[in-house]
């Protein structure tokens, strides 16, 4: 199992535009932007809506749940890691890493959950780990 504890993660560049995003990450919260003009949600956290180009956007807290859209394992890196696109439950897709798992067991459309990994002198980075699929239990015949 590869883990980011072995990998030194550089601190992200924080700007006035992204400060709230990184402050929320430090509190274990994942934010996305919502455009109040067209209603679309987007990630990377930028002020201008990439759909309608409005500057009327606001932060909303995401659930932290998503599905693995695509991934690639960087096995030749000094410490192997998995780059991925994750589709958030709210709709936006983000570039991230998949951590705390066996890379050989990753599958597209696998459910994932956000975790925040420390960086070298900066705010933590949102990454994702697999979460178990909810099993569908048959309804009980004796349900009240």
Secondary structure as UniProt FT lines:
FT   TURN            4..5
FT   TURN            16..18
FT   HELIX           19..26
FT   TURN            27..28
FT   STRAND          31..35
FT   TURN            36..38
FT   STRAND          41..42
FT   TURN            50..52
FT   STRAND          57..61
FT   STRAND          65..74
FT   TURN            75..76
FT   STRAND          81..88
FT   TURN            89..90
FT   STRAND          93..98
FT   HELIX           103..105
FT   TURN            108..109
FT   STRAND          111..117
FT   STRAND          125..130
FT   TURN            141..142
//
